[in-house]
């Protein structure tokens, strides 16, 4: 198992290098000049020249990349061109917010999507199957921003049950934190639940036709035991991979949802950085997002091996 994890990490290193080069090159294509923004309205030529020298804007692009990559290896992601704060500190302050939103959203998705997918597969062709597919299609079709606005109008404005926006750390006030995050988590979770439901249903339909499932039923085992112990245990493998990828997407930041509910997470951070031409922040956030995707894929691979004895034997 340890050798398997080490091999996966070694494979991930070239991926991270390519991602960093790709992001560094693309951000140079953004319109505008951040140095002119930092120089203010007067735009004193001496100030502009000083800022370009300070942030190494006069160096060749390759030298700029090597300087930035060397800092990353030392744990230094640079300094925000806009606020003059270390990028690592900005990410550290926003990441817990996005992680909380991602975890709550994924819990909604798992508790809704997987049971609905199992029921839809077991009751194929019945009204339960049709209803589950209708709900899944609705979850995939309804835009997150529209659902978020409708929930704010109904739950917050008309009923007054939950706050419409804002954020509070769970370490400061757990109850207020949960009440402010439950609506955006539900908005994101419903879309993910629809995807999980469709994949769980497809995987279960394939497994339920397998010989070992028919044998288990022929032995007289109860339907619930056959479905959960024999069928779902094998159908869950592709769902694990999908869950890891979806969680990686959530860590990347739900831009529209965070904007609507005024959540100070990764999504809002990268939007503000792009509009302000804050190259260092954009590079740092995208690099952390890439690392998050790689880590989630590694976790999925490890879970694959733990759930499938044949993979452990092959390794």
HELIX and SHEET records of a PDB file:
HELIX    1   1 UNK A    2  UNK A   27  1                                  26    
HELIX    2   2 UNK A   34  UNK A   39  1                                   6    
HELIX    3   3 UNK A   45  UNK A   54  1                                  10    
HELIX    4   4 UNK A   61  UNK A   73  1                                  13    
HELIX    5   5 UNK A   87  UNK A  122  1                                  36    
HELIX    6   6 UNK A  127  UNK A  141  1                                  15    
HELIX    7   7 UNK A  144  UNK A  151  1                                   8    
HELIX    8   8 UNK A  152  UNK A  158  3                                   7    
HELIX    9   9 UNK A  174  UNK A  208  1                                  35    
HELIX   10  10 UNK A  211  UNK A  218  1                                   8    
HELIX   11  11 UNK A  223  UNK A  225  1                                   3    
HELIX   12  12 UNK A  226  UNK A  231  3                                   6    
HELIX   13  13 UNK A  232  UNK A  252  1                                  21    
HELIX   14  14 UNK A  255  UNK A  260  1                                   6    
HELIX   15  15 UNK A  266  UNK A  275  1                                  10    
HELIX   16  16 UNK A  279  UNK A  307  1                                  29    
HELIX   17  17 UNK A  309  UNK A  314  1                                   6    
END                                                                             
